[in-house]
Amino acid sequence: MNVIHFTHAATDPVTAFGATGASFLPIADGQGNTHISCLHLESNAKVSSPSLTDAAALLVVHGRITVATESPKTQINVHAGTGAVLEKDEAYSLKSEEGAILLIVEAQELTAHARATSTPKRIAGATWPSDRVVR
C-alpha cells in the first residue's frame, strides 16, 4: 500500500492553461492515459482551457466551481459532493470565487454512470452530513 496525501502543501502551482490561483498534484496513473490528480483552487482562481487530450471527470470534494463549456455554450455551478464528466475534445474552463478542491479522473473515454447522473427525482432532498437543513 502507498499512502498518499493531496493537501495544498503537496501541490505545485499551475503555470499553463491560462491558470491563476491554481495548484496541482498528480496522484496515480493507470494503464494508457488514465490519470487521477488533485487541483486546488484559491479564491478567484481560474483555469482557462485545460488539456483536451482525454475525457475528464471533475469531482468537487470541497468548495464550489463554475464549469463553462464552449459548444454548446453552457455554464454550471458544481458544489462539493458533485461533479461533471466531460468528453475528450470538449473545451471547458473552470473558475472558483470561494476556492475549491477537485479530484480529476482522466481517461481516453469516460461515461457517466446512470446511477450517478443527477436528476430531480434522484437528488430531491439529498444532503451531506455537514449540510445545515432549515426546516
KAKA-V495241 format. One record per residue. N is the residue number from 1. RES is the residue in one letter. PSI is psi in whole degrees, 0 to 359 (none if undefined). BURIAL is b if it has 9 or more other ideal C-beta (glycine too) atoms within 8 Angstrom, else e. Layout:
n,res,psi,burial
N,RES,PSI,BURIAL
N,RES,PSI,BURIAL
This chain:
n,res,psi,burial
1,M,139,e
2,N,122,e
3,V,132,e
4,I,161,e
5,H,144,e
6,F,43,b
7,T,164,e
8,H,322,e
9,A,338,e
10,A,350,e
11,T,163,b
12,D,146,e
13,P,143,e
14,V,124,b
15,T,355,e
16,A,180,e
17,F,29,b
18,G,30,e
19,A,141,b
20,T,136,e
21,G,26,b
22,A,142,b
23,S,153,b
24,F,148,b
25,L,119,b
26,P,137,e
27,I,310,b
28,A,150,e
29,D,142,e
30,G,192,e
31,Q,149,e
32,G,224,e
33,N,41,e
34,T,124,b
35,H,146,b
36,I,132,b
37,S,173,b
38,C,138,b
39,L,123,b
40,H,130,b
41,L,128,b
42,E,174,b
43,S,136,e
44,N,28,b
45,A,156,b
46,K,151,b
47,V,113,b
48,S,316,e
49,S,85,b
50,P,167,b
51,S,144,e
52,L,15,b
53,T,343,e
54,D,163,b
55,A,155,b
56,A,138,b
57,A,119,b
58,L,114,b
59,L,110,b
60,V,119,b
61,V,344,e
62,H,138,e
63,G,208,b
64,R,143,b
65,I,163,b
66,T,125,b
67,V,127,b
68,A,135,b
69,T,159,b
70,E,318,e
71,S,104,e
72,P,155,e
73,K,110,e
74,T,162,e
75,Q,130,e
76,I,140,e
77,N,132,e
78,V,120,b
79,H,167,e
80,A,137,b
81,G,359,e
82,T,173,e
83,G,189,e
84,A,144,b
85,V,125,b
86,L,141,b
87,E,159,e
88,K,138,b
89,D,6,e
90,E,108,b
91,A,133,b
92,Y,165,b
93,S,159,b
94,L,147,b
95,K,157,b
96,S,119,b
97,E,324,e
98,E,351,e
99,G,155,b
100,A,162,b
101,I,128,b
102,L,144,b
103,L,136,b
104,I,125,b
105,V,125,b
106,E,139,b
107,A,166,b
108,Q,321,e
109,E,137,e
110,L,139,b
111,T,126,e
112,A,130,e
113,H,141,e
114,A,324,e
115,R,338,e
116,A,344,e
117,T,130,e
118,S,129,e
119,T,152,e
120,P,318,e
121,K,321,e
122,R,323,e
123,I,1,e
124,A,121,e
125,G,2,e
126,A,136,e
127,T,164,e
128,W,155,e
129,P,330,e
130,S,349,e
131,D,139,e
132,R,120,e
133,V,124,e
134,V,126,e
135,R,none,e
